[in-house]
Amino acid sequence: MQIELIKRLSCPKSGMQLELKDADIDCDGNVRNGILVTCDNQYTYAVDEYIPRFVERSNYADNFGMQWNKFSKTQLDSHSGHPISAERFWRATGWTPQDIKDQWVLDVGCGSGRFAEIALMAGAHVVALDYSSAVDACWNNLKNHPRLHVVQGDIYALPFVEASFKYVYSLGVLQHTPDVERAFGALPIMVAPSGCLCTDFYWRRLRTVLHPKYLLRPITRRLDQRMLFKCLCKAVPALLFTSQLLGRIPVFGSVLKRLIPVADYTGIYPLSQRQLEEWALLDTFDMLGPRYDSPQTARTIRRWMSAAGMKQIEVLHVNLLVVRGMKT
């Protein structure tokens, strides 16, 4: 943790500012271990291996921590060799590298850092937060970026001073929280005046509801996640091969392949067959494993943005259903 982050942190229980004590500072001036304490000494939080931790290590997002530590580099553009994450990030947010350069940006639900990497490359100061142990993967992947700050915390009790960030985004996250509306409501509070917010959701429409994952999830989300992962390791190559075969059928192929419960990016992303299998395993586990999966309608998310006082609201489809706006 860098010392400059402390002024943006606050106790998620009391809202009080935090002081750093018993700090173990490395040769680069970063806090490797220490304790964050409220001024009344009532609440304390550990800085453990460079990461301030405001939640217990084990929680409902354990499956995400497992997958992002297992696939820590899979979706990083620097690893795949393709600007897949960058294209999604810039199209979804509508921002430019010049917009966020030198600005403080909050990434809520950072995973292993696929989008944080894009913002860092643009020159932003990025605070990457996740509820799960994915924060360890994010830190290990991106720790060489001097403007990176990683925090383990709860979206329902964000450990930051209000209005601390000019740009806030949360991509691929909110639909997996227990209360999506409440999770969304925590984000506008963090946006500075004239700042921007962007988030996305699974789209609640007939095509989504008919996805075969919703036939399987009542079973798979209750399974031991490690057992589910082992089963998918064996099943996904065959499922992907079947999906790819169906996809070659003229006219009806694109429809038939949707019947196979596997994430198939053949013809969508310029990945090798090995990469396609890895992405398929990662995202199929992401479809079937999470405890929560709550798609939303365009009308609902527009209403949430408006109720939060956001202006210039746009709703569009970029991979998922995206909503973005500005805080006046």
N, C-alpha and C positions, 0 to 999 in steps of 0.2 A: 504494500500500500504506500502511495506517495503522500507526504505530509500535506500537500495542497488539497487533497480530497477532504480532509477533516472539516473544513469550514462549510462543506456542502452536506455533511452528515448530521443527522439528528436522531435522537432516541425514538424508535418506532412506537414505544409505549407511552412516553411522557411528552414527546416533542422537544425535550430539552437538548441543548447543544452538548457535544461530547468532548471530553478531554482524553488525550493519549497518555497512558502510564505504562511503566515497565517495558519500554520499547526496546526491541532488538533491531537495530538499524544496520543494514549491510553497507558495504563499501561504496555503493552507488547512492546512498542516502534514502533507500526505501525501507519501510517498516516490514520486517519479516514476521515478527511476532510481537504481541503486546496486548494491552487491554484498553478498551474504550469505555469511559466511565461518565455518567451524568454528573453534573455539578453538585447534586445532593448525595452522590454516592449510592443511590438506590438501585440503579440498573448498570450492569456491566456486560460487555460483549468482547469476544476474543478476536484479535487479529491473528490468524493462523496461516502460516505459509503464504504471507503477503495478502491474504484475503480477509477483510472484515466479515464476520459471520454473525448474522442477526437471527438465524433460525437453527433448529436442530438439523443435524446432517441427514437424518432419515425422515421422510415425509411422503405425501401422496405422489410426489413427482420422482420417486426413486427410479422408475423405469426410464425416465428421460436422462437421469444421471448416468444410468448404466449404458444406454445407447450412445450418448455423446462421448463418454469415455472410451467406449469400444470403437466408435467411428469418429474419433476426435478430429480427423483431418479430411474426411470424405468429401464434405461439401464446401471446403475452403477453396476459393478460386486459385490460390497459390499452390494448392495441391492437385486439383483436377486439371489445371492448365487451361481452363475455359472460364469466361466471365459470366458464369451462370448466376451466381449470387449477386454480382454487381448489377447485371441487367435487371434482375428482379427488384433490387433495392432502389435503384434510381427511378425505375418506372412506377413503382408503388408509391414512393414518397413524393415524387415530383420535384425533389430538390436537385441541386447541382453541387459538384465538388466545391465550387467557389462559395456557395451558400454556407456550407458547414465548416469551412476551413477556419481554424482557430476558435471555433465555437464549442461550448460544452453540450454534449449529446448524451442522452440517456437511452440505452438499449435494454428494454425490459423483456427478459426471457432470452438471454443471449445464446443459450446452448453452448456449443464449442467455439462460437465466435465468428460464424460465417458472415454475418452482416457487420459486426463490429470491425472486422478486418477491412471492409470497404470504407467505412467511415474514418478509420485510422489512416488509411492510405490517402484519404482526401485532406488530411491535416487536422481532423477534429480531436478534441479531448473527449474520449469515450469512457463513460461509466457503464460497464457491462454487468447487469444484474441477472441472477437466476436463482430460483428456489432450490434447485437440485445441486448435486455434486458436479454437474456440468461446468460449474465455475472453475473447477480444477483443470478441466480440459481447455477451457478458454484461456486461462492464465498460462498454461504450458504452451499453447499454440502461439500466443500473441505477446508474450512478456517482453519481447525485444522492442516493442513499440513504446517509446518513452511517454506517450500520452494515454496509455491504457490504465484504467482503474477497474478492478473486478470486485464485486460485492455479492455475497450470498444473502438474500433477503426475500421477504414475502411481499407479493404485489398488494396484498390487503393491508399491509402496514409498511409502506416504503420508508426506508431509513434515511430520508433526505429532507433538507430544508425546502419548503414549498417554493415554487417558481424559480428553481435553481438552473433550469436547462432551457436553452433557446430551441432545441430540437429534441423531441421525444418520439421514439418509435417502438412498436412491439409487433413483430411479424411471425406468424405461425404459432402463436402462443395462447391467446385468450380463450379460444374454444376448448382448451384443455384445463381450464380452471373450474372450481366447483360452482362459482356464481359469476357468470360472464359479465353481467351488467355492473356488478360491484367491482370486478377487476378493471373493467374499462373506466369506471368512475374515478379510480385512483390516479389515472394518467394525466388528465387535464390540469390537476392541481400542481403537478410538477413543471408545467410549461410556463416559461417566463412571458410577460406581456409582449405581444407581437411575435411570440414564438409559434412553432408549428408542431402539430401532432399527426402521426400516421400510424394506423394499425390495420390489421386484417382479420378475417374470420372465414371459416367454412361457410359457404353460401347455402342457406336453407331454401332449397327449391326441389322440384320433383326429381331432377337428375341426381341430386345429392342423396335424397332419401332412398332411391332405388339402388344405390351403390351396394354391392354384395358385402362390403365390410359390416354394414349394419345388421346383416343376418348372423354374422359371426361374433360380433362384439359382445353380445350378452354372455357368451361363453369365454372368449379370449381375455376380456378385461378382468375376469375373475381368476384366471389361471396364475400360478406362480410365474413371474415375469422371466425368470431365468429358464424355466422349462419351456415357456412359449418361445423364447429366443432360440433355444436349441432346436425346437421343432421347425421353426422357420428357416434356420440354417440349412436344414435338410430339404425342406419343401420348396423354398423360393426359386432355386435354379430350374426345377421342373415347371413350376408355375410360370416363370418368366419365359421359358422356351415355348410353352403352350400359348401364352399371350402373343408372343412374337409371330408364331405360326398363324394364329387367327387374324392378326393384324395385316397379313399379306393377302387375305381374301378380298377380291375386288368388291367395291360398293359397301358390303356389310362388315368388313373386317374391323373397322374402328368401333362399331357397336358391339360386335361379338367379343372382342378382347376385354371389354369392360366387365364381362361376366366372370373374369378370372380375378380373384382377390389378391392382386399383386400390383405394386407400383412399377409400371413399365414406361420408361422414358425413351424407348426406341423411336428414333425419328423426331424426337422433341429436343433432346440435348445431344451434342456431338461427342458422346462418350464411347469409350471402347467397350467391348463386351464384358470385360472384367469389371469396369467401372459401372456399367449398367446393372450387373448383378449385385454389386456392393450398394449402390443407391437403392435398388429394389429391396434388398434386405433391410436397410435402414428405414426406408419410408413405409414398408409393409408392417414392420414392427411398430412404427409410429401410428399407423392406422388402427392396428388391432390391440395394442397394449395399453394405451392410456386409460386411466380410470374414468375420465370425463371426455366427452366429445359433444359439443353443443353448437351446431350451425345457427346462423342468424340471417334475418332478412335485411335487404337494403333499407327498407323503411325503418326498421328498428334501430340500426346503427346510425342512420342519419338523425333520428330523434334523440339518441343519446348524445351525439355531438352538439346538437342545437341546445339541449338542456344544460350542457356543460359550458355554454357561453361561447362556443367556437363559431367562427365565421368563415366565409369562403369555403364552405363544405363541399367536398366532391366525393362521390361514390363511384367506383369503377372496378373492373375485374382485371386483376394482375395476379395470375396463379390462384389467388383466393379473392374473396370479396373485400376490397380495400376501401377505407374511409380516411379522409385527411382533411385538415382544416387549420385555421390560424386563430390564436387567442388574442382578442382585442383588449 
